[in-house]
Amino acid sequence: MGRCLRGFSLLECLVALALGGICLVLALPAWRDSLQAQRVRAACEILNDALRLARLDARAHARDVRLCPSRDGGACDEQARWEHGWVTLAAPGSPGEVKLAVQGALAGVRIDASAPLAHGAGFDAAGWPRQPAGALLMGRWRVCPLRASARRPDGRELVMAASGRVREQPVNCPGDA
């Protein structure tokens, strides 16, 4: 009787492993881009939700509310960047100051704000965006992945209008973000 051996030879296994490795190497950049895009979308969503909640609280309780960068979630920090996290304060600077929410650091993204928003965004008791001195407040936040790509719009921009409404749009990020 003849013996029938079933299985794979060493050469066949090595060829299969090499093909699998090539497929993995080809798929890795697309997977990394997808992961970066998801981080950017999530960061935009989190920041946009925080702005909506701050505005809603200001209108609902007829009090000033301020959203500002914070490294530790304790108080506003002039040296902190938005990706370090932020804190939402009701009646900021008064004896009745209340911490409404704290957002921790956001990994894998860089958030650049236009000059009026670099140190925070505030809403008055009617829900209008105002600077600490009471002046009108509008501006933009640009959310970019840490490793930006020049091939396509890979960032998102949140634009706050004078009414306090925020819209989101795609934006190209600088290659050295």
MIDREN-425855 format. One record per atom (N, C-alpha, C): residue in one letter; atom name; x, y, z. Coordinates in steps of 0.2 Angstrom, whole numbers, plus 2048, in hexadecimal, padded with zeros to 3 digits. Last residue first. Example, Ala and Ser with C-alpha at 12.3 -4.5 7.8 and 13.67 -1.06 7.14 Angstrom:
2
 resn name  px  py  pz
    s    N 840 7F5 823
    s   CA 844 7FB 824
    s    C 840 800 827
    a    N 842 7E4 827
    a   CA 83E 7EA 827
    a    C 842 7F0 827
% end
This chain:
177
 resn name  px  py  pz
    a    N 80D 95A 838
    a   CA 809 95B 83E
    a    C 80B 956 843
    d    N 814 95B 82C
    d   CA 818 95B 832
    d    C 814 95B 838
    g    N 80B 95D 821
    g   CA 80E 957 822
    g    C 812 956 828
    p    N 7FB 964 827
    p   CA 802 965 825
    p    C 806 95F 826
    c    N 7EC 95E 821
    c   CA 7F0 95F 826
    c    C 7F7 960 824
    n    N 7DD 963 819
    n   CA 7E4 960 818
    n    C 7E8 962 81E
    v    N 7CD 95F 81F
    v   CA 7D2 964 81E
    v    C 7D9 960 81D
    p    N 7BB 95E 820
    p   CA 7C2 95B 81F
    p    C 7C7 961 81E
    q    N 7B1 966 82E
    q   CA 7B3 965 827
    q    C 7BA 962 826
    e    N 7A4 96A 838
    e   CA 7AA 966 837
    e    C 7AB 965 830
    r    N 79D 977 842
    r   CA 79D 973 83C
    r    C 7A4 970 83B
    v    N 795 97E 84F
    v   CA 79B 97B 84D
    v    C 79A 977 847
    r    N 78D 98D 856
    r   CA 78D 987 852
    r    C 793 984 84F
    g    N 78F 999 85A
    g   CA 791 994 85F
    g    C 790 98D 85C
    s    N 78E 9A4 852
    s   CA 788 9A2 856
    s    C 789 99C 85B
    a    N 79A 9A5 84C
    a   CA 799 9AA 851
    a    C 792 9A8 855
    a    N 7A0 994 84A
    a   CA 79D 99A 848
    a    C 79C 99F 84E
    m    N 7AE 98A 84A
    m   CA 7A8 98C 84F
    m    C 7A6 993 84C
    v    N 7B2 97C 842
    v   CA 7B2 983 841
    v    C 7AC 985 846
    l    N 7BE 96F 842
    l   CA 7B8 971 845
    l    C 7B8 979 845
    e    N 7C5 965 836
    e   CA 7C5 96B 839
    e    C 7BE 96D 83C
    r    N 7CF 957 834
    r   CA 7C8 959 834
    r    C 7C9 960 838
    g    N 7DB 94F 828
    g   CA 7D9 952 82E
    g    C 7D1 954 82E
    d    N 7DE 94A 81C
    d   CA 7DE 945 821
    d    C 7DC 948 828
    p    N 7DC 94B 80B
    p   CA 7DA 94F 811
    p    C 7DA 94A 817
    r    N 7EA 943 804
    r   CA 7E3 944 804
    r    C 7E1 948 80B
    r    N 7F8 942 804
    r   CA 7F4 93F 7FF
    r    C 7ED 941 7FE
    a    N 800 946 80F
    a   CA 7FF 94B 80A
    a    C 7FA 948 804
    s    N 7FC 942 81F
    s   CA 7FD 93F 818
    s    C 7FC 945 814
    a    N 803 943 830
    a   CA 7FE 945 82B
    a    C 801 942 824
    r    N 804 93C 83E
    r   CA 808 93B 838
    r    C 803 93D 832
    l    N 7FA 940 847
    l   CA 801 942 848
    l    C 806 941 842
    p    N 7EC 947 83F
    p   CA 7F0 942 842
    p    C 7F7 944 843
    c    N 7E3 956 845
    c   CA 7E8 953 840
    c    C 7EB 94D 843
    v    N 7D8 962 846
    v   CA 7DA 95C 849
    v    C 7DD 958 843
    r    N 7D6 973 849
    r   CA 7D8 96E 844
    r    C 7DB 968 847
    w    N 7C9 97E 84D
    w   CA 7CE 979 850
    w    C 7CF 974 84A
    r    N 7C6 98F 84B
    r   CA 7C6 989 849
    r    C 7CB 984 84D
    g    N 7BA 99C 850
    g   CA 7C0 99A 84E
    g    C 7C0 992 84C
    m    N 7B3 9A9 85A
    m   CA 7B2 9A4 855
    m    C 7B9 9A2 853
    l    N 7AC 9B4 865
    l   CA 7B0 9AF 865
    l    C 7AE 9AA 85F
    l    N 7AB 9C5 86B
    l   CA 7A8 9C0 867
    l    C 7AD 9BA 866
    a    N 7B0 9C9 87C
    a   CA 7B0 9CA 875
    a    C 7AD 9C4 871
    g    N 7B1 9C7 88A
    g   CA 7AA 9C8 887
    g    C 7AA 9C9 87F
    a    N 7BD 9C3 88E
    a   CA 7BC 9CA 88F
    a    C 7B5 9CC 88C
    p    N 7BD 9B5 88B
    p   CA 7BC 9B7 892
    p    C 7BB 9BE 893
    q    N 7B2 9B4 87C
    q   CA 7B9 9B4 87F
    q    C 7B8 9B6 886
    r    N 7A3 9AA 879
    r   CA 7A7 9B1 87B
    r    C 7AE 9AF 87D
    p    N 795 9A4 870
    p   CA 79D 9A3 872
    p    C 7A0 9AA 873
    w    N 786 9A3 879
    w   CA 78A 9A7 874
    w    C 791 9A6 875
    g    N 77E 99F 883
    g   CA 780 99A 87E
    g    C 784 99D 879
    a    N 77A 9A8 88C
    a   CA 775 9A7 887
    a    C 778 9A2 882
    a    N 785 9A9 895
    a   CA 77F 9A6 897
    a    C 779 9A5 892
    d    N 792 9A5 889
    d   CA 78F 9A9 88E
    d    C 789 9A6 890
    f    N 7A0 99A 887
    f   CA 799 99B 885
    f    C 796 99F 88B
    g    N 7B1 998 881
    g   CA 7AC 999 887
    g    C 7A5 99B 884
    a    N 7BF 98F 87F
    a   CA 7B9 992 87C
    a    C 7B4 992 881
    g    N 7D2 991 87F
    g   CA 7CB 98F 881
    g    C 7C5 992 87D
    h    N 7DE 994 87A
    h   CA 7DD 993 881
    h    C 7D6 992 884
    a    N 7DB 995 86C
    a   CA 7E1 991 86E
    a    C 7E0 990 876
    l    N 7D1 99C 866
    l   CA 7CF 996 86A
    l    C 7D5 992 86D
    p    N 7D7 9A7 860
    p   CA 7D2 9A8 865
    p    C 7D0 9A2 869
    a    N 7E0 9A0 857
    a   CA 7E2 9A4 85C
    a    C 7DD 9A5 862
    s    N 7DB 98F 853
    s   CA 7DC 996 851
    s    C 7DD 99A 857
    a    N 7E3 980 859
    a   CA 7DD 985 859
    a    C 7DF 98B 856
    d    N 7E7 970 855
    d   CA 7E9 976 855
    d    C 7E3 97B 854
    i    N 7EA 960 85B
    i   CA 7E5 965 85A
    i    C 7E7 96C 85B
    r    N 7EF 951 856
    r   CA 7F2 957 858
    r    C 7EC 95C 856
    v    N 7EE 93F 85B
    v   CA 7EC 945 857
    v    C 7F0 94B 85A
    g    N 7F2 935 863
    g   CA 7F3 934 85C
    g    C 7F0 93A 858
    a    N 7E7 936 871
    a   CA 7ED 933 86E
    a    C 7EC 933 866
    l    N 7E2 943 87B
    l   CA 7E0 93F 875
    l    C 7E6 93D 872
    a    N 7E0 944 88D
    a   CA 7E4 945 887
    a    C 7E1 940 881
    g    N 7CF 946 894
    g   CA 7D6 944 894
    g    C 7D9 945 88D
    q    N 7C3 952 899
    q   CA 7C5 94D 893
    q    C 7CD 94C 894
    v    N 7B7 955 8A4
    v   CA 7BE 955 8A3
    v    C 7BF 950 89D
    a    N 7A9 960 8A9
    a   CA 7AC 95A 8A5
    a    C 7B4 95B 8A5
    l    N 7A6 96A 8B2
    l   CA 7A1 966 8AF
    l    C 7A3 960 8AC
    k    N 7AA 971 8C1
    k   CA 7AD 96D 8BC
    k    C 7A8 969 8B9
    v    N 7A5 981 8C5
    v   CA 7A3 97A 8C6
    v    C 7A7 977 8C0
    e    N 7A6 990 8CF
    e   CA 7A9 98C 8CA
    e    C 7A8 985 8CB
    g    N 7A2 999 8D9
    g   CA 79E 994 8D7
    g    C 7A0 990 8D1
    p    N 7AB 9A4 8D8
    p   CA 7AB 99F 8DE
    p    C 7A7 999 8DD
    s    N 7B1 9A4 8C7
    s   CA 7AD 9A6 8CD
    s    C 7AE 9A1 8D3
    g    N 7B9 99E 8BD
    g   CA 7BB 9A4 8C0
    g    C 7B7 9A7 8C6
    p    N 7AA 999 8B4
    p   CA 7B1 999 8B5
    p    C 7B4 99F 8B8
    a    N 79D 992 8B4
    a   CA 79F 998 8B8
    a    C 7A6 999 8B9
    a    N 7A3 982 8B0
    a   CA 79E 987 8B0
    a    C 79F 98C 8B5
    l    N 7B0 97B 8A6
    l   CA 7AE 97E 8AC
    l    C 7A8 983 8AB
    t    N 7B8 96D 89F
    t   CA 7B2 972 89E
    t    C 7B0 974 8A5
    v    N 7C8 96A 899
    v   CA 7C3 96A 89F
    v    C 7BE 96F 89D
    w    N 7D2 95F 88F
    w   CA 7CF 965 891
    w    C 7CA 964 897
    g    N 7E1 959 887
    g   CA 7DB 958 88A
    g    C 7D8 95F 88C
    h    N 7EB 95A 87E
    h   CA 7ED 958 885
    h    C 7E7 957 889
    e    N 7E6 960 873
    e   CA 7E7 958 873
    e    C 7E9 956 87A
    w    N 7E7 96D 876
    w   CA 7E1 96A 876
    w    C 7E1 963 876
    r    N 7F5 971 881
    r   CA 7F2 971 87A
    r    C 7EB 96D 87B
    a    N 7FA 97B 88F
    a   CA 7F7 975 88C
    a    C 7F4 976 885
    q    N 7FD 988 894
    q   CA 802 984 890
    q    C 800 97E 88D
    e    N 7F2 98C 89B
    e   CA 7F4 990 895
    e    C 7F9 98C 891
    d    N 7E5 982 8A1
    d   CA 7ED 982 8A1
    d    C 7EF 986 89A
    c    N 7D8 981 8AC
    c   CA 7DA 983 8A6
    c    C 7E2 984 8A6
    a    N 7D9 973 8B8
    a   CA 7D7 97A 8B6
    a    C 7DA 97B 8AF
    g    N 7D9 964 8B7
    g   CA 7D7 968 8BD
    g    C 7D5 96F 8BB
    g    N 7DD 95D 8AD
    g   CA 7D6 95D 8AE
    g    C 7D4 961 8B4
    d    N 7EB 95E 8AA
    d   CA 7E9 959 8AF
    d    C 7E1 959 8B1
    r    N 7EB 966 89F
    r   CA 7EF 960 89F
    r    C 7ED 95B 8A4
    s    N 7DF 96E 895
    s   CA 7E2 96D 89C
    s    C 7E5 966 89C
    p    N 7D6 97B 88C
    p   CA 7DB 975 88C
    p    C 7DE 974 893
    c    N 7C5 97E 890
    c   CA 7CC 980 88F
    c    C 7D0 97A 88F
    l    N 7B5 985 890
    l   CA 7B9 97F 88E
    l    C 7C0 981 88C
    r    N 7A9 98C 89A
    r   CA 7B0 98D 896
    r    C 7B3 986 896
    v    N 79A 995 89C
    v   CA 79E 98E 89C
    v    C 7A4 98F 898
    d    N 78F 99F 8A6
    d   CA 795 99F 8A1
    d    C 798 998 8A2
    r    N 77E 99B 8A6
    r   CA 784 99C 8AA
    r    C 78A 99C 8A4
    a    N 771 995 8A5
    a   CA 772 99C 8A4
    a    C 778 99E 8A8
    h    N 76F 988 8A3
    h   CA 76F 98A 8AA
    h    C 771 991 8AB
    a    N 76D 986 895
    a   CA 768 983 89A
    a    C 769 986 8A1
    r    N 778 98D 890
    r   CA 771 98F 88E
    r    C 76C 98C 894
    a    N 783 985 895
    a   CA 783 98D 896
    a    C 77B 98F 895
    d    N 780 979 891
    d   CA 780 97A 898
    d    C 77F 982 899
    l    N 782 97A 883
    l   CA 77B 978 885
    l    C 77B 97A 88D
    r    N 78F 97D 882
    r   CA 78A 982 880
    r    C 783 981 883
    a    N 794 971 887
    a   CA 796 978 88A
    a    C 791 97D 889
    l    N 790 968 87D
    l   CA 78D 968 884
    l    C 78F 96E 888
    r    N 796 96D 872
    r   CA 78F 96D 872
    r    C 78C 96C 879
    l    N 7A4 96A 876
    l   CA 7A1 971 874
    l    C 79A 972 875
    a    N 7A4 95D 877
    a   CA 7A5 961 87D
    a    C 7A3 968 87C
    d    N 7A1 959 86A
    d   CA 79C 957 86F
    d    C 79D 95B 875
    n    N 7AD 95D 864
    n   CA 7A6 960 862
    n    C 7A1 95F 867
    l    N 7B6 955 86A
    l   CA 7B7 95C 86B
    l    C 7B0 95F 869
    i    N 7B1 948 866
    i   CA 7B2 949 86D
    i    C 7B2 951 86E
    e    N 7B3 94A 858
    e   CA 7AC 948 85B
    e    C 7AC 94A 862
    c    N 7C0 94B 856
    c   CA 7BC 951 854
    c    C 7B5 950 857
    a    N 7C5 93F 85B
    a   CA 7C7 945 85E
    a    C 7C2 94B 85D
    a    N 7BF 936 851
    a   CA 7BD 936 858
    a    C 7BF 93C 85C
    r    N 7C6 93B 845
    r   CA 7BF 93B 846
    r    C 7BC 93B 84D
    v    N 7D3 937 849
    v   CA 7D1 93E 848
    v    C 7CA 93F 848
    r    N 7D2 929 84A
    r   CA 7D4 92D 850
    r    C 7D2 935 84F
    q    N 7CF 926 83D
    q   CA 7CA 925 843
    q    C 7CC 929 849
    a    N 7DB 929 837
    a   CA 7D4 92D 835
    a    C 7CF 92C 83A
    q    N 7E3 920 83C
    q   CA 7E4 927 83D
    q    C 7DE 92B 83C
    l    N 7DE 914 837
    l   CA 7DE 915 83F
    l    C 7DF 91D 840
    s    N 7E0 916 82A
    s   CA 7D9 915 82C
    s    C 7D9 916 834
    d    N 7EE 916 829
    d   CA 7EA 91C 827
    d    C 7E3 91C 82A
    r    N 7F0 909 82D
    r   CA 7F2 90E 831
    r    C 7EF 915 830
    w    N 7EA 902 823
    w   CA 7E8 901 829
    w    C 7EA 907 82E
    a    N 7F2 906 818
    a   CA 7EB 907 818
    a    C 7E8 907 81F
    p    N 7FF 901 81C
    p   CA 7FE 908 81C
    p    C 7F6 90A 81C
    l    N 7FC 8F2 81D
    l   CA 7FE 8F6 823
    l    C 7FD 8FD 822
    a    N 7FB 8EB 811
    a   CA 7F5 8ED 814
    a    C 7F6 8F2 81A
    l    N 808 8E7 80D
    l   CA 804 8EB 809
    l    C 7FE 8EE 80C
    v    N 80B 8DF 818
    v   CA 80F 8E5 817
    v    C 80B 8EA 812
    l    N 802 8D5 816
    l   CA 802 8D9 81C
    l    C 806 8DF 81B
    c    N 807 8CF 80A
    c   CA 800 8D2 80A
    c    C 7FF 8D7 810
    i    N 813 8CB 80E
    i   CA 813 8D0 809
    i    C 80C 8D3 809
    g    N 810 8C1 817
    g   CA 813 8C7 819
    g    C 813 8CC 814
    g    N 809 8B8 80F
    g   CA 806 8BB 814
    g    C 809 8C1 816
    l    N 814 8B4 807
    l   CA 80F 8B7 804
    l    C 80A 8BB 809
    a    N 81C 8AE 811
    a   CA 81F 8B4 80D
    a    C 819 8B7 80A
    l    N 814 8A3 815
    l   CA 816 8A8 819
    l    C 818 8AF 816
    a    N 814 89C 809
    a   CA 80E 89E 80B
    a    C 80F 8A4 810
    v    N 821 898 808
    v   CA 81E 89D 802
    v    C 818 8A0 805
    l    N 823 890 813
    l   CA 826 897 813
    l    C 824 89B 80D
    c    N 81A 886 810
    c   CA 819 88A 816
    c    C 81C 890 815
    e    N 821 880 805
    e   CA 81A 883 804
    e    C 818 888 80A
    l    N 82D 87C 80B
    l   CA 82D 881 806
    l    C 826 884 805
    l    N 828 872 813
    l   CA 82B 878 816
    l    C 82B 87E 811
    s    N 818 86C 80D
    s   CA 820 86B 80E
    s    C 822 872 811
    f    N 80A 866 815
    f   CA 80D 86B 811
    f    C 815 86A 812
    g    N 7FF 858 814
    g   CA 802 85D 817
    g    C 806 862 813
    r    N 800 846 813
    r   CA 7FC 84C 812
    r    C 7FF 851 816
    l    N 805 838 80A
    l   CA 806 83D 80F
    l    C 803 843 80E
    c    N 800 828 808
    c   CA 7FF 82F 805
    c    C 800 834 80B
    r    N 809 819 804
    r   CA 807 81E 809
    r    C 806 825 806
    g    N 802 80B 7FC
    g   CA 806 811 7FC
    g    C 804 816 801
    m    N 804 7FA 800
    m   CA 800 800 800
    m    C 804 806 800
% end
